[in-house]
Amino acid sequence: MKLEWDGSRSEYKTFMVLSLVVLSCVLTYYFHFVLRSGIVFTHFYYIPIVLAAVWWKRKSLWVPFFLAGVLILTDWISPLKSDFLYDDIFRSIIFISVSVITILLSESIEKSQIKLKTSEEMFRSVVESAIDGIITTNLSGNVVFVNESFQKMFQCSEEEVLGESVKKFIPSRLRDKYDEQMDQFRKTGEHQLVGTFESVGLRKDGKEFPFEISLTNWEGDGEIFTTSIIRDTTYRKNAEKTRAILSAIVESSAESIIGMDLNGNVLSWNNGAERTYGYKTREVLGKSGSIIFPPGSDELSYILKTIGGGEKIDHYETKRITKTGEMIDIFLTVSPIKGISGDIIGLSAIARDITQDKAAEKALAKSEAQLSMITTHMADIICQASKDGQYIYVSPSVKTVLGLEPGELVGKSIFDRMHPDDQSRVTSCIKDGLGKCITRSVQYRYMKADGSYVWLGTKGTPISDEGVVTGFICNSRDITQQKNVEDALRESEEKYRTLIESAKDPISLYDENGIFLMANKSGAHNMGEEPADLLGRSLRDFFPPEVAKKQIELIKKVISTEEGLDLEMFVPYSGKDQWFSTSLQPIYGHDNRVHSVQVISRDITDIKEAQIKLEQALKDKDMLMKEIYHRVKNNLMVISSLLNLQSRYIKDEEARGIFKESQERAHSMALIHERLYRSTDLKHIDFGDYIRTLSTDLFRTYVADPARVQLELEVEDVMIDINTAIPLGLIINELVSNSMKHAFPNEKSGTIMVKFKEDGNRCVLEVNDTGIGFPSDIEPDQTDSLGLQLVTSLTQQIGGELELERSPRTTFRITFEEKKVGKS
């Protein structure tokens, strides 16, 4: 008989059985022919019979038959004549029966082992192909099993995990709570966290991430184990955040956004609709949208019919009625709203009030085009497939995502355009979903119409008919960008870490209590430590109590207000006074709340000391300038007084008048220096106040009867540069004194008006009077009068334009540009 041997082990088994068979034959011969006792040690026969049955199964039947034949033949030819033959026949039947029973038991055990091994392999295949991380721990919290997804999720290998405490993957702030839970479980046998809940995990690189975890306890070999299924919810959290942002955008949108069902009843009504139509949301929800349509209009019926037919009504202008009865013009777009099955369940109307602003039409069209493009490309692919993976239905949105028509996929296998490397993963997910009749999710690459691949995230839900699974419904979404973002995020984090470590300025990360969460080399070396030595330590360990307290207060302020701070900070450190330019910026966690603060500091001690010295020098300069202005004013007043004293000895009235004019000119310049001396700004003066003072002084000097000649002032307070103020003051002195001396002879009465104002980027000075008028045959720039020549020259000096109007009043108007510091 030919046996199938498996290497040396099979040879060993064959040798062992044959040796025992030969030994049995030798013993039989010995007892029958040598001892002539007729007694055979037949119990020894069971050894090769049983071993052969266990090792070779049915192929081993030749052993009992052979030994039975040997026993009967030996008894037949034995020289001893006895009745042992019938006993040997009976023993042979027993040999064969034992062999058959042993074979059946062995085959049954082997089948059980095969089933057990197959079951284990199936379990391991399911666990290892699962997208979620799976971990099993014993009662002590030590890891006894992790699947491949868990290793990828926490960035560690199986060798690094097995036998380690599960607390390795729990953030330090949550470990005490975990210990309490484990103590409770050991005492009572009840696990408070059994079920599904959300928590935070800690990767190998020290980064935290949110996850959803399901726990279950089970007992094996008298020991209690806990198996946890973990799902990374980072992207779901981000998606929820995105949805919240989009919802906030809709609610804060200036446009009216209204949702209706196919009967025209209002389903949603945003803030923009409230502002546009005047109705509050509670007033219109569930009611017909016809309340905003003009009376007698059949536009709503047309819209519902068009949308019900699957068509979109693009931008057009129409009219609506507000709550107050006002007719308004709107720019409207109406789009169908589809349900999960692809059926149209309602409409979305986006409108903007263009009654007051037609110019917004172009911007609205662009905005709506962008919104239309976004909604088109965000559509998910909905499909139905049979349980063997053939498409039965594909939604039209496949055209947007893959560039394929639904008819190109219906009737074909889902694996036809799937990337070969992803097919086994999807197959395993389908088998698991259909076998357990539960929803499963999987990510894979799928070929577009142009031959390129996109990543699709698909959720498959089995569908059954009277308890029999007939196929599944799939919701697929293009997650290529999400995959790219993951790669970009990893690259960005690496760049950020490199940038931080190479920065020369100290950069640190603190929690709300001033505990170091991170520090770069520059920051750590400034404190005489290595970055790793700072982690977990407090600012109080390195700075005086009052300095550390102030820094911690600033950190708490940033966390509470969620607003950054930029400030200069005085810090006594290491026996020396230092100044730092410090920026504190909030760092948001996974829950969109601020839990830590990034601090970047730059030593500006040298700059600050130079600044202090410069500020002191500027103060000294200001004091010196004030002293100069004061002395110039005093000197001009002395000159004015000397001219006044000298004029008393002059008998010639014309010469005395010249002295008096010179005296007034010196007085006008002295007033300017007095204003500068009293001003906090040593380069500019309030020229409006100056005009009032100078005009009033001239009026008191030249007008003996205030009841006959009146002075009116219309001046604005404008800050004027000293280089312009001095010549402008002399101009006012000449024009005002000229009017007071010559405009009202022979007791004539009238009014003198001085105006000064800003006109756009220019200043306008105007002096007019109601006197006898300026001679018509004389021009200001051609007169022999020293005063008018001085006015003309000074106007050119300040870059101004001089105008003379002789009627109805004599008016001198000077317009000039001046760099002003603003109104006082």
C-alpha positions, 0 to 999 in steps of 0.5 A: 500500500502506498503511503503519503509521507510528509518529510522526516516525521512521516518516515519516523511514523512509518518506521515506528509502526513497521517495527512494532508490526515486525516485533508482533510477528516475532513474538507470535513465532516465539510463543507458538514455535519456540515456547510451544505454549500457544499463548500469544501476547496479543495485547501488544498488537494494540500498540501498532494498530492504535498508532497506525489508526491515529496517524494514517486514518483509514489507510492504516486498516492493513495493519489489523488485517495483517496482524490478524492474518499472521495470528490465524496463520500461525495458529493454523500451522502451529504443531500444537493442536488446540482450540486457540484458532477460534480465540484468535479469530475472535481476537482478530475481529476485536483488532479490526473493531478497535482499529475502525473505532480509533480511525473514526474517533481520530477523523472526528477529532481532526475535523474538529481541529480543522474547523477550530483552525478555520474559525480562528483563521476567519476570526483573525482575517476579520479582525486584521482586515477591520478598519477599526482598531481592536485591542484585548487586555487582561484584568491587570490592564496588560495588552494580550492582543492588537490588530493591524489597524490598532498598530497603525492608529497608535503608530506602534508595532505588535512587539512594542505593545504586547505585555505592556500596560494599556495606560501607555495609550491613555493621556496622562491626565486620564490615567488616574480615572482609568485606574479608578475604573479598573479598581472598581471593576476588580472589586465589583466585577462591573465595568462602568465604561462597558458600552460605546463612548468617546475618549482621547488616545495617545499615539507613540509620538505623543499626540492625542486624537479623539476616538469612539470606543466600544468595550466588552468583557469576556471570560476565557480559561478562568480569566477575565479579558476586555476587548475594545473596538476603537474608531478614530473620529478625528475626521468625523469631528472635523466634518461636524465642525465643517457642517456647523460652520456651513450651518452658521454660514447659511444662518448668517448669510445676507441672502434669503435662503428658504426651503419648501416641500413639493406642496409649497410649504415652508420647511426652513427660513434663515435670518436673511429671509427674516430681514428680506421679507419681514416674517419671523421664522415661527410665523412661516414654518409649515405654512404656504410660501405663497404669502410672499408672492404677489396677489394673482401670481401663478409663479409658485405653481410654476416653480413647484412643477418645474422643480418636481420635474427635476429641473433647476430654475437658474438666476432670474429677477422677480418680485415679492411681497414683504410682511408690510405689503411692500413690493420688492425686487429679488434675484432668485435661484431655485434648486431641487433637494434630493433625498438619500434615494435620489428622489426630489423631496423639496426645493431650496430658494436663494434670493437677494433683495436688489431693490436698492442695489442693482449693482449687486447683480453681478456679484450675486450671480458669481456667488450663486455660480460658486454655490452651485458648483460646490453643491454639485461636486459635494454630491455623494454617490448612492448605489444599490448592488446585489450580494455578488457585487453587481450594480443594480442602481447608480445615482446621477451624481456619479457623473460629477465624482467619476465622470461616468454615466450611471448606465456605464456601471449598471450591470457590471461588477463593483470590482471592475474599476477598483484598484487591485490592491484594495479588492481583498479589503473590500471583499472582506468587508462585504462578506463581514457585512452580509454575513452579520447583516450589519453596516460596514465602512471601507475606503478604496481607490476607484478608476474615473472615466479618464483613467485616474484613481480617486479615493472613495469612502463607502458605507454599505448597508445590507438589505434583506427580503424576509430575513434573506440578504439580497444585496446592499445599499452603498453611500460613497463619497470622494475622500481624495482631498481628505487623504491628501490633507492627511499627507499634507498634515503630516508634512506640515507637522514635520515642517512646523517641528523643524521650524520650531527646533531651528528657531533662535527665539525661545518658543514654548507651549504651556497649559493654563497653570504654566506647566511646560508642554513643549519647549524648543532648544533655544528656550530650554538652553536659555534656562540651562536645561534640555527640552525634555527636562522642562516637560511637566515643570512649572514656570515657578521653578525658574522665575521669581514668584511675582514674575511667574505669577504675572506670566501665568495670569497672562496665559490664563487670560489668553485661554479665557478670551481666546485672543492673542497678546503681544507685549513687552515684558520686564523679567529679572532673571539669573541676576540680571534685568532683561526685557522680552518682546513676547507673543502669546497665542491660543492653541486650539484642541480637538474640541475647538477650545483653547487648552494651551498657549504658545509663547514666543519671546525675543530678548530686546534688552539692548533695544529697550535700553537704547529706547530708554536713552533715546526717549530721555534724549527726546525729552531733553530736546523738547525742553531745549526747544521750549526754552528756545521758543520762550527766549525767541518770544521774549526777544521779539517782545523786547523788540516790539517794546523798543519799537513802541518806545522809539516811536514816542520820539518820532514826530512824523506820523508816517514814520511813526506808522511804519514803526507801529507796523513793524511792532505789530509784525514782531508781535504776531511772530512772538505770539506764534513762539508763545503758542509753541512754548505752551504746546505739547507739539513743538512743531505745530500750533492750533492756528484757529486759536492763534487767529482769534488772539492776533485779530483781537489784539489788532482790533484793540490796537486800531479800533478806538470805537468798537460800536462803529467797526465790528470784528467777526471770526469764523475759524476752524481749529487746525494744527499748522506747521511752524514753517507755514504758521509764521508767514501766514501769521504775518499775512493775517497781521497785514490784511487785518490791520490794513482793513482796520486802518483804511477801510472805514475813514471819516467815522464810517461803520462796518464789519471786518470778517476773518475766515479760516477753514479746511477745504478737502486737502487745502486750507483757505484763509479769507479776510473781507470787510464792508468798507470803502473798497480796494481801488480798481486801478491797483493790483495787489502784486503791483502796488507800492504798499510794503504791506501788500508786497509782503502779503504777495511774497509770503503767499508765494513762500507758502505755495498759496494762491492769492485772490482779490474780490472787490464786490460785494465785499473787499475780499482777500482769499489765500488758498494753500496746501498744508500737511496737517496733523488734524483738528484739535 
